[in-house]
Structures are given as C-alpha cells and as structure tokens.
Amino acid sequence: MSGSDAQTITGCRIVTGGTGTIPAGTVTVKNGKIVAVQDWLADISATTLDATGLTLLPGFLDVHIHGGGGRDTMEATPEALQAICRTHAQNGTTGLLLTTITQSREAIGAALHQARQAIEAGSAFCPEGAQILGVHLEGPYIHPERPGAQPRQFVRDYCADEFAEWLAIAGNTLRLITLAPERPGGHDLIRACLEAGIVVSQGHTDATATETVQAIQAGVRQATHLFNAMPPLHHRKPGPIPIFLTDNRVRVEIIADGHHVAPEAIRLALQAKGADGILLITDAMAGAGANEGVYDLGGNTVTVANGKALLPDGTLAGSVLTMIQAVRNMQGWFNLDWDTLARLSSGNAAEQFGWKHKGKIAPGYDADFVLVDDALHLHKTIIGGQIVSHARPTFPPKPLSA
C-alpha cells in the first residue's frame, strides 16, 4: 500500500498511542500520512489491507542502535547503513538513531558524514528500510572506568575543538549524546549540546548521586541503558540509579533482552518511572538479525552466541535484540496493556526528541505502523504508508528467574 490514492487498513485493533484503543476500526492513509482514524470497518477493495484479527501499533522508534544484518554504523558506507535500516525494519522499527561508538576523531567524523548524507537523501536512501532520524553519539566523552564495550583506548575528556568539528560535519543530524558529566569539561559539553538542540543522556558514568543531581540541573534528560555501565545501586553509596528512577525530568533507556537487565529490575524501573518514563532500546550491534559468529564493534572482537554479544572477557557488547522482541519480552514478563507497549516502544521517544508526527496513530501523523497478532508476532511493517516487511520469526520471552 503506497501512492497518492487514499488507502485503508481495516478490521484491526488500533492502538492510537494517545486517545485509547479502538477494538476494531479503519485507518486511512494518503501520501504517507494518516488522514482518518475511525471506529468502523471499511469495505474491502483493491486499496484496502484487510487486517481482521490483528493489532495496529505506532511504528517502533529505536534511539540506540549500532548495527544489524552483519553491518555497523562505524563502517561509514551507504551499504552498511542500508543493511542496518532493512534489518530493523524487518523487525518492526520504523525510525532510528544511528549510534556511533568511542573511536578516533577521524572514524567518528566519517560515520557522522555518511549518516548525514543518508539522512539528507530521505526515503530514497533505503526505501525498504527504517527511516534514519538522526545520530546518537555514544562516547567518547565517558568515564574510563565504565567503558562497557566501548574501546577504552579511545575514551577521553571533552575537547571543544573536536566536538565543534563533529557538529559541523553532522549539521543538524546529531540528536542525542551519551556522556559522563562528572568528567573534566562535562558541564561545558552539556551546555554546548543544549545550544545545538541535542538531547543529553548520562551513561558510561561513575557519577555519585550528588554529581547526577547536578548534571540533571545542568540539562541531562536521559539515562543511557539504565543499570548498565554505571555504579550498581548501593544503600549507602547510591550513585546515579536512584536519582534516575525518581527524577521525572529524566527518561531511562532499557535493554529488555533478559541479559542486560533482569526482569525484576525492569519491574522496579516500570513502577518507579511509569509508562511515560522508559524508552525501550535495542543497543543492537552487527549481529542483530544475522547469524551467530564473530563481529567487530569499534575495533573490539565480539562473539555472538546463544542470544548474547560478548567481548573475550565476557563483557556484554551491545545486543542482538530487535524491537519486536523487546516489546514481546515486556508483554510476556509483565502482561502490559497495548497502550503501555505503544508508549514504551514509540510514543515516549517521539516526545523526547520532538518528532511531532510520529509515535501516534492519529490524523496528520506519519503512516508508520507495525501490524501484529495477539502473541506479538510481527505480520507487517509499514513506513510512510508502504509495506516494507512481512512476517518475521520471533522467539518467546526469556523466562523470569526463579
């Protein structure tokens, strides 16, 4: 379904992401936009997608994704970025932020340059893939004691000249940065990001609770992969986690693969932050949507096996998670309602980044959808009114620990 003529999707449950759920209704699309959402069923015709018995959700938005389909953002080639976009569209993602990794000045600059070219090309860059909505700069201005899978040898403190060069290369495509605000120059970097309209996320951080409060006061509004690459919660040395969980100015990223964060800890985050305070992300690396094997992540060797991506020392190195599997895991673990699932996977990200025409199924919004059954098997991904993917295999959620 695509083109200039009005087309309809009918018979499905419609999760609007804003005005409740329509048990069975019709969505009308024209020129890639939603023109009507109605609580009655349309007659079946040549321009109608009969979705009887299925559920229509707002397309998934992933703001933290390094790669997929065997390719990585840092390759800085059109072919790599197209493979990433296709792979994640096949798993329900309709919009994403390409995410860099801590690397040399030149390597990050090349990745930013290629991402900008892809973004400026628009839908023509990869018609069958997820839309690139910007870039997430993860590092290199992070804490050397909390690198996770980021190459430690490239971790460094804020350099104003270097960052200014990257801003010039990226244009207005740099939308999110992960930084450690407690490091030298951290607050200067926050100010520079706010001036450039970049959302600031605290991550790969060793900050104390006090330093985290100061960072939020300075402008931090997101926590990168909560619980990971930060001090664990301790009742006498609380660190950043309780601040992130209790400050409503901050949304937190969660990797819901069952490996990075135990479901019991995710339940804590859900109860503390509510449906509006969490962003489901994949933190996917090249092995997502690809075969098990050995991959490169920022110069580090990563082995993908049994659903995990690991460095040689056993450190988790991103994930092989997809958004449809993250949503399926969340529903399986917590029996969440449809509206909450839509908030976690789409609506919150749209609000966080000011994407005013995404994250909801309502007139005037982009015709970006995922069509699923009650078991959250993906039937179709639709971007700009065009079907870009049909059913893909999914897997049951990882069981709750005993």
Beta strands, then each sheet from edge to edge (+ up, - down):
strand 1: 7-15
strand 2: 21-30
strand 3: 33-38
strand 4: 48-50
strand 5: 55-58
strand 6: 60-65
strand 7: 67-68
strand 8: 71-72
strand 9: 93-99
strand 10: 131-138
strand 11: 174-179
strand 12: 199-202
strand 13: 222-223
strand 14: 251-255
strand 15: 278-281
strand 16: 293-297
strand 17: 300-305
strand 18: 308-310
strand 19: 369-372
strand 20: 378-383
strand 21: 386-390
sheet 1: 3+ 2- 1+ 4+
sheet 2: 3+ 2- 1+ 5+ 19- 20+ 21-
sheet 3: 6+ 9+ 10+ 11+ 12+ 13+ 14+ 15+
sheet 4: 7+ 8-
sheet 5: 16+ 17- 18+
end
